[in-house]
Amino acid sequence: MASAATPDMQHLTAAGRRLEYYWTAPHDGDSPALVFLHEGLGSAGLWRDFPAQLTAETGLPALVYSRYGYGGSDVLAGPRNVDYMHVEAQEALPVIRDALDLDDVILVGHSDGASIALIHAAQHPVRGLILEAPHLFVEDESIAGIEDAKAAYETTDLSDRIARRHTDGEATFRGWNDIWLSPAFRDWNIEEYLPAITCPTLVIQGVDDEYGTEAQPATIGRESSGPVDAVMVPDCGHAPHRDATEGVLDVMADFANALTDETSDEEDAEEV
């Protein structure tokens, strides 16, 4: 039997790409579910057991998948374009939701995954958003952090560690790193989508995030149409769920439970 560390991967095709995925618990298609959207160098497996922990705290099954070019999904066939996150949000994720009966979802996105969640939520119904270290626009800190990642990839064992987590680690790293360092990407901006987002949103960001600043959650709070809670985590970098697991798990679980408790109360009232 697969464990949380080595989940039982299944596969589906979305936007012409074969993607790996797994569930943390059975999903019946009628109840709410969590959908995990990983970071720019992440994968389904790199969440480790965090999705299973959040399922245990909320009772909500979680879909965890690797996007095109990551993990055991189809290998990236060429350079990424500036709109690669839009493609994931507008073309791949809707197909995945339809294929797996994901009508009622809370999206849990990290970094690139958080940006994808925002774009998707502006055009498709979601119950709520949990966003870790989202990118709305490119900051100088973002570029500096990605330049540092490039140097580490070329001079340390980072390349070996990435290779262990992806079918083609070189293609995965270059696909992410090259587009972010491209001059064309400096104008990338998704603020235009925020007014269309009406669902409750939780934003979690590390105070010491090496890829972005407090300007990102502040912009979401100012420009989104729905309620926004922002949590800045001290002594924490770009991955709060890894750097401050216990506290972040509690905050996410409280947020998700509040969203699902509201639905339970409404259903009880209708029965009366």
C-alpha positions as CSV (number, residue, x, y, z in Angstrom):
1,M,0.0,0.0,0.0
2,A,1.3,3.5,-0.8
3,S,2.1,5.8,2.1
4,A,1.7,9.5,2.4
5,A,5.4,9.8,1.4
6,T,4.9,7.5,-1.7
7,P,1.3,8.0,-2.7
8,D,-0.5,5.8,-5.3
9,M,-0.2,7.9,-8.4
10,Q,-2.9,7.8,-11.1
11,H,-2.9,9.6,-14.4
12,L,-5.2,11.7,-16.6
13,T,-4.9,13.8,-19.7
14,A,-5.5,17.5,-19.6
15,A,-4.8,20.0,-22.4
16,G,-3.1,17.2,-24.3
17,R,-0.7,16.3,-21.5
18,R,-0.5,13.2,-19.3
19,L,-0.5,14.3,-15.7
20,E,0.1,12.3,-12.5
21,Y,-2.2,12.8,-9.5
22,Y,-3.3,11.2,-6.3
23,W,-6.1,11.6,-3.7
24,T,-5.4,11.8,0.1
25,A,-8.9,10.3,0.7
26,P,-11.8,9.1,-1.4
27,H,-13.9,11.8,-3.1
28,D,-17.6,11.3,-3.9
29,G,-18.0,14.2,-6.3
30,D,-20.7,15.9,-4.3
31,S,-18.7,17.2,-1.3
32,P,-16.0,19.9,-1.1
33,A,-12.4,19.0,-2.0
34,L,-9.1,20.6,-1.7
35,V,-7.0,21.0,-4.8
36,F,-3.2,21.5,-4.3
37,L,-1.3,23.6,-6.9
38,H,2.5,23.3,-6.4
39,E,5.3,25.9,-6.7
40,G,7.5,26.6,-9.8
41,L,9.9,23.7,-9.0
42,G,7.4,21.6,-7.2
43,S,5.4,18.4,-7.9
44,A,2.7,16.3,-6.3
45,G,5.4,14.4,-4.4
46,L,7.2,17.6,-3.1
47,W,4.2,18.5,-1.0
48,R,5.3,15.4,1.1
49,D,2.6,14.6,3.7
50,F,1.2,18.1,4.1
51,P,-1.9,17.5,2.0
52,A,-2.7,14.4,4.0
53,Q,-2.2,16.4,7.2
54,L,-4.7,19.1,6.0
55,T,-7.2,16.3,5.1
56,A,-6.8,14.9,8.6
57,E,-7.5,18.4,10.1
58,T,-10.5,19.2,7.9
59,G,-12.0,15.9,6.7
60,L,-11.7,17.2,3.2
61,P,-10.2,14.9,0.5
62,A,-7.4,16.6,-1.4
63,L,-6.4,16.2,-5.1
64,V,-2.6,16.6,-5.5
65,Y,-1.2,16.6,-9.0
66,S,1.9,17.5,-10.9
67,R,1.5,20.1,-13.7
68,Y,2.9,19.6,-17.2
69,G,6.7,19.5,-17.0
70,Y,6.9,18.5,-13.4
71,G,7.3,15.3,-11.3
72,G,6.1,12.2,-13.2
73,S,3.8,14.2,-15.6
74,D,4.8,14.7,-19.3
75,V,8.2,16.2,-19.7
76,L,8.4,19.8,-20.9
77,A,8.9,19.7,-24.7
78,G,10.3,23.2,-25.1
79,P,10.7,26.7,-23.5
80,R,7.8,28.1,-21.5
81,N,6.0,31.2,-22.7
82,V,5.1,34.2,-20.6
83,D,1.5,33.1,-20.4
84,Y,2.3,29.6,-19.0
85,M,0.4,30.2,-15.8
86,H,-2.6,31.4,-17.7
87,V,-2.6,28.2,-19.8
88,E,-2.6,26.1,-16.6
89,A,-5.4,28.1,-15.0
90,Q,-7.6,28.5,-18.1
91,E,-7.0,25.3,-20.1
92,A,-5.6,22.5,-17.9
93,L,-7.3,23.0,-14.5
94,P,-10.9,23.3,-15.9
95,V,-10.4,20.0,-17.7
96,I,-9.0,18.4,-14.5
97,R,-11.9,19.6,-12.5
98,D,-14.4,18.3,-15.1
99,A,-12.7,14.9,-15.4
100,L,-12.6,14.4,-11.6
101,D,-16.0,15.9,-10.6
102,L,-14.5,18.8,-8.8
103,D,-17.4,21.1,-8.7
104,D,-16.9,22.4,-5.2
105,V,-13.2,23.2,-4.4
106,I,-10.9,25.1,-2.2
107,L,-7.7,25.8,-4.1
108,V,-4.4,25.5,-2.1
109,G,-1.7,27.2,-4.2
110,H,1.9,27.8,-3.5
111,S,4.0,30.4,-5.4
112,D,3.3,29.8,-9.2
113,G,0.4,27.5,-8.0
114,A,-1.1,30.4,-6.0
115,S,-0.9,32.7,-9.1
116,I,-2.6,29.9,-11.1
117,A,-5.3,29.7,-8.4
118,L,-6.0,33.4,-8.6
119,I,-6.3,33.4,-12.4
120,H,-8.6,30.4,-12.3
121,A,-10.8,31.8,-9.5
122,A,-11.5,34.9,-11.5
123,Q,-13.2,32.9,-14.2
124,H,-14.5,29.7,-12.5
125,P,-16.4,29.1,-9.3
126,V,-14.4,28.1,-6.2
127,R,-15.4,28.0,-2.5
128,G,-12.2,29.6,-1.3
129,L,-8.5,30.3,-2.0
130,I,-5.6,29.4,0.3
131,L,-2.5,31.1,-1.2
132,E,1.1,30.7,-0.1
133,A,3.6,33.3,-1.4
134,P,1.5,34.3,-4.5
135,H,3.0,36.3,-7.3
136,L,0.9,39.1,-8.8
137,F,3.7,40.9,-10.5
138,V,7.5,40.7,-10.8
139,E,9.5,42.3,-8.0
140,D,13.2,43.0,-7.9
141,E,13.3,40.5,-5.0
142,S,11.7,37.9,-7.3
143,I,14.5,38.2,-9.9
144,A,17.3,38.3,-7.4
145,G,16.0,35.1,-5.8
146,I,15.6,33.3,-9.2
147,E,19.1,34.4,-10.2
148,D,20.4,32.9,-6.9
149,A,18.5,29.7,-7.7
150,K,20.3,29.6,-11.1
151,A,23.7,30.0,-9.5
152,A,22.9,27.3,-7.0
153,Y,21.7,24.9,-9.7
154,E,24.9,25.4,-11.6
155,T,27.3,25.2,-8.7
156,T,25.8,23.0,-6.0
157,D,24.0,19.7,-5.7
158,L,20.6,21.4,-6.3
159,S,20.6,19.9,-9.8
160,D,20.9,16.4,-8.3
161,R,18.1,17.1,-5.8
162,I,15.8,18.4,-8.5
163,A,16.6,15.4,-10.8
164,R,15.4,13.0,-8.1
165,R,12.0,14.6,-8.0
166,H,11.3,15.1,-11.7
167,T,11.5,12.8,-14.8
168,D,13.7,15.4,-16.5
169,G,15.1,17.8,-13.9
170,E,17.1,19.9,-16.4
171,A,14.0,20.6,-18.4
172,T,11.9,21.3,-15.3
173,F,14.5,23.8,-13.9
174,R,15.3,25.6,-17.1
175,G,11.6,25.8,-18.1
176,W,10.9,27.7,-14.9
177,N,14.2,29.7,-14.5
178,D,14.6,30.8,-18.1
179,I,11.1,32.3,-18.4
180,W,11.3,34.2,-15.1
181,L,14.7,35.6,-16.1
182,S,13.5,36.6,-19.6
183,P,13.2,40.3,-20.2
184,A,9.7,39.7,-21.6
185,F,8.6,38.4,-18.2
186,R,9.3,41.6,-16.3
187,D,6.0,43.1,-17.4
188,W,4.0,39.9,-16.3
189,N,1.1,41.0,-14.1
190,I,-2.2,39.4,-13.0
191,E,-3.7,42.2,-10.9
192,E,-6.4,42.7,-13.5
193,Y,-8.0,39.4,-12.3
194,L,-8.4,40.4,-8.6
195,P,-11.7,42.4,-8.9
196,A,-13.4,39.3,-10.3
197,I,-12.5,37.2,-7.2
198,T,-15.3,37.2,-4.8
199,C,-14.6,34.1,-2.7
200,P,-12.9,34.2,0.7
201,T,-9.2,34.2,0.4
202,L,-6.4,33.4,2.9
203,V,-2.9,34.6,2.0
204,I,0.1,33.3,3.9
205,Q,3.6,34.8,3.3
206,G,6.9,34.4,5.0
207,V,8.5,37.6,6.3
208,D,11.8,36.4,4.9
209,D,10.4,35.2,1.5
210,E,13.3,35.3,-0.9
211,Y,11.1,35.7,-4.0
212,G,8.6,38.4,-2.9
213,T,7.5,41.0,-0.4
214,E,4.5,42.0,1.6
215,A,3.3,44.0,-1.4
216,Q,1.9,40.8,-2.9
217,P,-0.6,40.0,-0.1
218,A,-1.3,43.7,0.4
219,T,-2.4,44.0,-3.2
220,I,-4.7,41.0,-3.0
221,G,-6.3,42.5,0.1
222,R,-6.8,45.9,-1.6
223,E,-8.0,44.8,-5.0
224,S,-10.0,41.6,-4.5
225,S,-13.7,41.8,-4.2
226,G,-14.1,39.1,-1.6
227,P,-12.9,39.0,2.0
228,V,-9.1,38.5,2.4
229,D,-7.2,37.4,5.5
230,A,-3.4,37.9,5.3
231,V,-0.9,36.2,7.6
232,M,2.8,37.1,7.6
233,V,4.8,34.4,9.2
234,P,8.0,35.4,11.0
235,D,11.3,33.6,10.6
236,C,9.9,32.0,7.4
237,G,11.0,32.0,3.8
238,H,9.2,31.1,0.5
239,A,7.5,27.9,1.7
240,P,5.5,28.5,4.9
241,H,4.1,25.0,4.9
242,R,7.6,23.6,5.2
243,D,9.2,26.3,7.3
244,A,6.4,26.7,9.8
245,T,4.3,23.6,9.3
246,E,2.4,23.4,12.5
247,G,1.2,27.0,12.6
248,V,0.5,27.1,8.9
249,L,-1.5,23.9,9.1
250,D,-3.6,25.3,11.9
251,V,-4.3,28.5,10.0
252,M,-5.3,26.7,6.8
253,A,-7.4,24.2,8.6
254,D,-9.3,26.9,10.5
255,F,-10.0,28.7,7.3
256,A,-11.2,25.7,5.4
257,N,-13.3,24.4,8.3
258,A,-15.0,27.8,8.6
259,L,-15.9,27.6,4.9
260,T,-17.4,24.2,5.1
261,D,-19.1,24.8,8.5
262,E,-21.0,27.7,6.9
263,T,-22.4,25.3,4.3
264,S,-23.3,22.7,6.9
265,D,-25.2,25.4,8.8
266,E,-27.1,26.5,5.7
267,E,-28.1,22.9,4.9
268,D,-29.3,22.3,8.4
269,A,-31.4,25.5,8.2
270,E,-33.0,24.3,4.9
271,E,-33.9,21.0,6.5
272,V,-35.7,22.7,9.4
